[in-house]
Amino acid sequence: MKAAMQYQNKTPEEIVRQHKKRLRAKQGLLIMILLLYVIVGIRGIWWGDDGIADVLLKLLILFVITYPISIWISRDFMLLNLILSQDCDSVTYVQVMRLLEKVYKRKWSIRAIHINEAAGLMWSGQFTDALALDESLCNDKVSANYQLVLLNTRFSCYKKMKDLERAMQVRQEADALISSSTKASVQKTGQKMLKAMDASLALWRGEYETFRRMEEARSAGYTAKLQKVVSAVCLADVDIACNELKNARTHLEYAIREGGTLYVVEDARRMLAELAQKERMEGTGHGDGTVEN
């Protein structure tokens, strides 16, 4: 819970400044350890105290000490995703990613930042910009997990831009990537993503009962608020189609209250306004059925 709240009520500049401070402290610790190793290693070799076995042992010790620090640094970077997944603040997330380009210098780090930025742009509703950035990264060498993120961003953009053909092509690309991977983490994440894509396509085609069934099976594993907010808007769409207006209102009000700057909040507001108009019409006898209060 503490980790999920550490970025709330902070400006992008404050978040990046805090992140940079922690990053530099950990990098400084790594440099100190490496310098100490070099000094001790040179002394041992110079005085003839160390043989090959001693040098290899010290290298192993160095790895054991520094590897957890490297993981610690990576974890700090990954925690920034909470701005999007738990705070649902896509606008701040994009701004943070852009500011981080001045903090990290390595190509692979900048690439990861751009992948995250594309996802943030998509969740902000800037689909054209997200797609352009995403497609510019397609030929870069990235891990399979990052490839999944790129594919998911493209799929979501095409879906919102109502380009079903390209969305289906992306779904096929994702299926091929997952099928060819031998990594358990890629398989697990990938299968979840494919199910999400299939559910989204079912909703798009108006297969409401199919979507509801798939969503009920998937929602039990939701941990991120972003997932719950998106699910609420989609379920509201189904509720309205099935004339379950009370449920739809509950879902939409939750999405508006918790959705932060996600583009689905605007969708929820529009749907709620349409729902209110429908309820008024039914209340005056111009619609079919009655409204549940």
FISE-777340 format. One record per residue (C-alpha): residue in three letters; x, y, z. Coordinates in pm, 1 decimal, padded with zeros to 6 digits. Layout:
<rs>
R   rest         c1         c2         c3
R    ALA          X          Y          Z
...
</rs>
This chain:
<rs>
R   rest         c1         c2         c3
R    MET    00000.0    00000.0    00000.0
R    LYS    00284.1    00238.6    00084.8
R    ALA    00447.9    00182.1   -00252.7
R    ALA    00119.3    00240.6   -00432.8
R    MET    00072.2    00581.6   -00265.4
R    GLN    00425.3    00722.4   -00282.1
R    TYR    00363.2    00918.8   -00605.1
R    GLN    00021.9    01064.2   -00520.9
R    ASN   -00012.6    01443.9   -00493.0
R    LYS    00336.9    01498.7   -00637.3
R    THR    00432.0    01685.6   -00951.6
R    PRO    00624.8    01506.1   -01227.9
R    GLU    00930.7    01712.7   -01139.1
R    GLU    00911.3    01607.1   -00772.7
R    ILE    00872.7    01240.5   -00867.7
R    VAL    01169.6    01248.3   -01103.5
R    ARG    01383.1    01443.6   -00856.6
R    GLN    01310.9    01185.6   -00586.1
R    HIS    01377.7    00897.9   -00827.5
R    LYS    01702.7    01054.8   -00948.6
R    LYS    01824.5    01103.5   -00591.9
R    ARG    01771.4    00735.8   -00508.8
R    LEU    01923.1    00628.7   -00839.9
R    ARG    02241.4    00831.8   -00791.1
R    ALA    02282.4    00700.4   -00434.8
R    LYS    02263.8    00339.1   -00554.6
R    GLN    02490.8    00405.6   -00850.3
R    GLY    02739.6    00568.4   -00611.4
R    LEU    02729.5    00258.1   -00392.9
R    LEU    02803.2    00040.8   -00696.1
R    ILE    03097.8    00260.0   -00795.7
R    MET    03241.2    00245.1   -00443.1
R    ILE    03219.0   -00133.9   -00439.4
R    LEU    03383.7   -00159.1   -00781.7
R    LEU    03664.2    00077.1   -00680.2
R    LEU    03723.0   -00122.1   -00363.2
R    TYR    03738.1   -00441.8   -00565.6
R    VAL    03987.6   -00290.5   -00811.4
R    ILE    04211.5   -00164.2   -00528.9
R    VAL    04206.1   -00495.6   -00344.2
R    GLY    04249.7   -00690.0   -00668.7
R    ILE    04545.7   -00486.6   -00789.7
R    ARG    04710.3   -00506.5   -00447.7
R    GLY    04669.9   -00886.1   -00439.8
R    ILE    04807.0   -00931.2   -00789.8
R    TRP    05089.4   -00678.7   -00736.0
R    TRP    05211.8   -00848.4   -00419.5
R    GLY    05157.9   -01192.8   -00561.7
R    ASP    04905.8   -01289.2   -00292.9
R    ASP    04630.0   -01384.2   -00537.4
R    GLY    04625.7   -01666.3   -00786.3
R    ILE    04368.2   -01732.4   -01056.0
R    ALA    04138.9   -01907.1   -00808.1
R    ASP    04150.4   -01607.8   -00573.9
R    VAL    04070.3   -01364.3   -00853.1
R    LEU    03774.7   -01577.2   -00969.1
R    LEU    03647.4   -01603.6   -00613.2
R    LYS    03662.1   -01226.2   -00572.8
R    LEU    03476.8   -01182.4   -00903.4
R    LEU    03205.6   -01414.7   -00776.0
R    ILE    03181.2   -01219.5   -00450.8
R    LEU    03163.6   -00894.8   -00649.9
R    PHE    02874.6   -01031.5   -00855.8
R    VAL    02689.7   -01154.5   -00546.8
R    ILE    02719.8   -00810.4   -00387.8
R    THR    02641.9   -00592.1   -00690.7
R    TYR    02365.3   -00796.1   -00855.3
R    PRO    02104.8   -00724.1   -00583.8
R    ILE    02186.7   -00352.8   -00611.3
R    SER    02124.1   -00367.5   -00987.7
R    ILE    01790.3   -00539.1   -00922.1
R    TRP    01715.7   -00270.5   -00662.6
R    ILE    01776.0   -00000.5   -00926.0
R    SER    01552.3   -00180.3   -01178.5
R    ARG    01279.7   -00218.4   -00916.7
R    ASP    01277.4    00157.2   -00855.2
R    PHE    01221.7    00212.4   -01226.8
R    MET    00942.5   -00046.6   -01239.2
R    LEU    00769.9    00112.7   -00939.0
R    LEU    00709.0    00421.9   -01149.4
R    ASN    00447.2    00214.6   -01333.4
R    LEU    00229.6    00253.1   -01022.4
R    ILE    00157.3    00608.7   -01137.8
R    LEU   -00036.5    00453.7   -01424.1
R    SER   -00155.2    00119.8   -01286.8
R    GLN   -00265.9    00230.0   -00938.0
R    ASP   -00299.6    00609.1   -00948.3
R    CYS   -00453.1    00597.4   -01299.2
R    ASP   -00267.6    00920.8   -01376.6
R    SER   -00166.1    00875.4   -01739.2
R    VAL   -00085.7    01245.4   -01787.7
R    THR    00166.9    01254.6   -01502.4
R    TYR    00306.2    00919.1   -01616.4
R    VAL    00384.3    01052.6   -01964.9
R    GLN    00544.0    01367.6   -01821.3
R    VAL    00758.1    01160.0   -01582.6
R    MET    00878.5    00937.8   -01867.4
R    ARG    00975.9    01239.6   -02074.5
R    LEU    01168.8    01392.7   -01784.6
R    LEU    01349.0    01062.2   -01725.0
R    GLU    01508.1    01085.9   -02069.9
R    LYS    01745.5    01341.7   -01914.9
R    VAL    01827.7    01109.1   -01624.6
R    TYR    01909.7    00785.4   -01804.8
R    LYS    02175.2    00776.2   -02075.2
R    ARG    02193.3    00414.2   -02191.1
R    LYS    02008.4    00320.1   -02509.4
R    TRP    01820.2    00030.8   -02352.4
R    SER    01697.9    00257.5   -02072.1
R    ILE    01578.6    00525.1   -02315.6
R    ARG    01406.4    00254.1   -02518.1
R    ALA    01221.2    00128.6   -02210.1
R    ILE    01118.5    00485.5   -02127.2
R    HIS    00977.8    00534.9   -02478.2
R    ILE    00782.8    00207.8   -02457.7
R    ASN    00628.2    00323.7   -02130.6
R    GLU    00560.8    00667.8   -02275.6
R    ALA    00371.9    00514.2   -02569.1
R    ALA    00153.7    00319.4   -02326.2
R    GLY    00090.9    00636.0   -02125.4
R    LEU   -00006.0    00829.8   -02436.9
R    MET   -00253.2    00558.0   -02528.4
R    TRP   -00415.5    00565.8   -02183.3
R    SER   -00430.3    00945.8   -02209.9
R    GLY   -00634.9    00909.7   -02527.5
R    GLN   -00359.4    01036.8   -02757.6
R    PHE   -00390.9    00736.7   -02987.0
R    THR   -00221.5    00880.6   -03296.8
R    ASP    00085.7    00993.1   -03098.7
R    ALA    00099.4    00665.0   -02909.5
R    LEU    00081.4    00465.2   -03230.9
R    ALA    00351.4    00672.9   -03399.2
R    LEU    00590.9    00629.5   -03105.1
R    ASP    00505.1    00260.0   -03071.2
R    GLU    00565.4    00185.2   -03438.0
R    SER    00896.9    00372.7   -03430.1
R    LEU    01015.6    00119.3   -03171.2
R    CYS    00905.3   -00194.3   -03356.6
R    ASN    01243.6   -00262.7   -03515.0
R    ASP    01440.9   -00209.5   -03193.7
R    LYS    01573.4   -00509.1   -03005.9
R    VAL    01378.6   -00535.1   -02681.8
R    SER    01286.1   -00816.1   -02445.0
R    ALA    00982.1   -01032.8   -02518.0
R    ASN    00794.9   -00873.0   -02228.4
R    TYR    00850.6   -00526.4   -02372.5
R    GLN    00741.5   -00656.5   -02714.0
R    LEU    00414.7   -00760.3   -02549.6
R    VAL    00370.4   -00406.6   -02413.8
R    LEU    00426.4   -00261.8   -02761.5
R    LEU    00179.1   -00505.4   -02916.0
R    ASN   -00082.6   -00432.1   -02651.4
R    THR   -00046.5   -00057.3   -02705.2
R    ARG   -00085.3   -00096.0   -03082.0
R    PHE   -00386.5   -00321.6   -03042.2
R    SER   -00558.2   -00075.2   -02808.0
R    CYS   -00488.1    00217.9   -03040.2
R    TYR   -00623.9    00039.4   -03345.8
R    LYS   -00928.9   -00072.3   -03150.1
R    LYS   -01010.9    00284.7   -03039.9
R    MET   -00945.3    00409.8   -03393.2
R    LYS   -01194.4    00143.9   -03514.3
R    ASP   -00941.7   -00030.7   -03737.5
R    LEU   -01050.5   -00390.3   -03679.5
R    GLU   -00829.9   -00537.4   -03951.7
R    ARG   -00507.4   -00401.4   -03804.5
R    ALA   -00615.3   -00486.2   -03451.3
R    MET   -00663.1   -00846.9   -03560.8
R    GLN   -00319.1   -00845.2   -03725.8
R    VAL   -00161.8   -00729.6   -03400.5
R    ARG   -00347.7   -01003.9   -03215.5
R    GLN   -00198.7   -01259.6   -03456.4
R    GLU    00150.7   -01114.2   -03407.4
R    ALA    00108.6   -01143.1   -03032.3
R    ASP   -00006.7   -01503.4   -03062.3
R    ALA    00296.6   -01590.0   -03276.7
R    LEU    00538.0   -01423.2   -03033.7
R    ILE    00390.3   -01602.4   -02732.6
R    SER    00385.4   -01938.9   -02909.8
R    SER    00753.7   -01908.7   -03002.2
R    SER    00869.0   -01809.0   -02653.1
R    THR    00999.8   -02064.0   -02405.0
R    LYS    01000.3   -01825.8   -02108.6
R    ALA    00733.8   -01900.2   -01848.3
R    SER    00689.8   -01529.5   -01765.9
R    VAL    00624.2   -01443.7   -02130.9
R    GLN    00379.9   -01731.3   -02163.9
R    LYS    00189.1   -01628.5   -01851.9
R    THR    00173.5   -01258.2   -01935.0
R    GLY    00107.3   -01326.4   -02299.2
R    GLN   -00186.8   -01558.9   -02241.6
R    LYS   -00347.9   -01301.7   -02013.3
R    MET   -00301.1   -01037.2   -02281.1
R    LEU   -00454.2   -01258.1   -02551.2
R    LYS   -00759.1   -01321.7   -02332.6
R    ALA   -00794.6   -00946.8   -02276.7
R    MET   -00774.8   -00886.7   -02652.8
R    ASP   -01034.6   -01155.6   -02722.0
R    ALA   -01268.6   -01010.8   -02460.3
R    SER   -01225.0   -00664.0   -02607.6
R    LEU   -01303.6   -00792.0   -02956.6
R    ALA   -01611.8   -00973.5   -02827.3
R    LEU   -01740.5   -00647.2   -02676.4
R    TRP   -01658.2   -00463.2   -02996.2
R    ARG   -01867.7   -00711.8   -03196.9
R    GLY   -02160.2   -00676.2   -02955.7
R    GLU   -02123.3   -01027.0   -02810.6
R    TYR   -02227.6   -00905.0   -02467.6
R    GLU   -02287.6   -01233.0   -02290.3
R    THR   -01959.4   -01372.6   -02421.6
R    PHE   -01777.5   -01063.5   -02297.0
R    ARG   -01948.7   -01076.0   -01957.0
R    ARG   -01852.2   -01440.1   -01914.1
R    MET   -01490.5   -01375.9   -02013.0
R    GLU   -01467.1   -01066.0   -01794.2
R    GLU   -01603.0   -01245.2   -01488.7
R    ALA   -01333.7   -01511.3   -01529.3
R    ARG   -01057.8   -01252.0   -01573.2
R    SER   -01161.0   -00995.4   -01313.8
R    ALA   -01089.6   -01228.3   -01020.3
R    GLY   -00719.6   -01176.5   -01087.6
R    TYR   -00726.5   -00797.0   -01116.1
R    THR   -00491.7   -00619.7   -00875.6
R    ALA   -00432.6   -00287.6   -01052.8
R    LYS   -00690.6   -00011.8   -01020.5
R    LEU   -00648.6    00064.4   -01391.2
R    GLN   -00779.0   -00284.5   -01473.9
R    LYS   -01079.1   -00239.9   -01245.8
R    VAL   -01166.3    00100.2   -01390.6
R    VAL   -01147.4   -00021.0   -01751.0
R    SER   -01350.0   -00329.1   -01658.7
R    ALA   -01617.4   -00109.0   -01498.4
R    VAL   -01658.5    00100.8   -01814.7
R    CYS   -01679.2   -00208.7   -02034.9
R    LEU   -01932.8   -00374.0   -01804.9
R    ALA   -02136.7   -00052.9   -01805.3
R    ASP   -02146.8   -00075.6   -02184.3
R    VAL   -02287.6   -00427.9   -02152.8
R    ASP   -02532.4   -00321.3   -01880.1
R    ILE   -02673.1   -00042.9   -02095.7
R    ALA   -02712.3   -00277.5   -02392.2
R    CYS   -02897.9   -00521.8   -02165.4
R    ASN   -03105.7   -00239.3   -02009.4
R    GLU   -02953.3   -00297.8   -01664.6
R    LEU   -02934.1    00073.3   -01598.9
R    LYS   -02879.4    00067.0   -01223.6
R    ASN   -02571.2   -00153.9   -01261.2
R    ALA   -02446.2    00064.0   -01545.0
R    ARG   -02470.8    00379.3   -01331.6
R    THR   -02280.3    00211.3   -01045.4
R    HIS   -02001.1    00104.9   -01281.2
R    LEU   -01975.4    00443.3   -01448.5
R    GLU   -01971.0    00638.5   -01123.0
R    TYR   -01688.7    00415.2   -00996.9
R    ALA   -01487.7    00471.9   -01315.9
R    ILE   -01530.8    00849.7   -01298.1
R    ARG   -01439.0    00856.7   -00928.6
R    GLU   -01131.0    00633.3   -00954.3
R    GLY   -01018.0    00669.5   -01315.0
R    GLY   -00794.3    00973.5   -01276.5
R    THR   -00677.8    01101.1   -01615.0
R    LEU   -00741.4    00780.5   -01811.5
R    TYR   -00925.0    00840.6   -02139.0
R    VAL   -01195.8    00595.1   -02030.8
R    VAL   -01314.3    00851.7   -01775.8
R    GLU   -01433.9    01074.8   -02060.8
R    ASP   -01603.8    00770.7   -02212.6
R    ALA   -01769.0    00706.4   -01876.2
R    ARG   -01891.1    01067.7   -01847.4
R    ARG   -02038.4    01053.6   -02197.2
R    MET   -02208.3    00721.3   -02125.1
R    LEU   -02343.8    00852.5   -01793.8
R    ALA   -02489.2    01157.9   -01967.1
R    GLU   -02653.2    00935.7   -02228.5
R    LEU   -02779.3    00710.2   -01951.9
R    ALA   -02930.4    01006.7   -01766.2
R    GLN   -03105.8    01116.3   -02084.3
R    LYS   -03239.3    00765.4   -02137.1
R    GLU   -03364.6    00751.9   -01779.5
R    ARG   -03541.2    01089.3   -01821.6
R    MET   -03709.0    00968.4   -02138.4
R    GLU   -03825.6    00648.0   -01971.1
R    GLY   -03940.2    00843.4   -01669.0
R    THR   -04164.2    01059.4   -01888.3
R    GLY   -04303.4    00759.3   -02068.3
R    HIS   -04102.6    00798.0   -02391.9
R    GLY   -03893.4    00485.1   -02338.7
R    ASP   -03958.7    00119.6   -02288.7
R    GLY   -03955.2   -00035.0   -01942.8
R    THR   -03897.3    00128.9   -01609.3
R    VAL   -03593.2    00269.0   -01439.5
R    GLU   -03460.9    00104.6   -01126.7
R    ASN   -03375.2    00346.3   -00845.8
</rs>
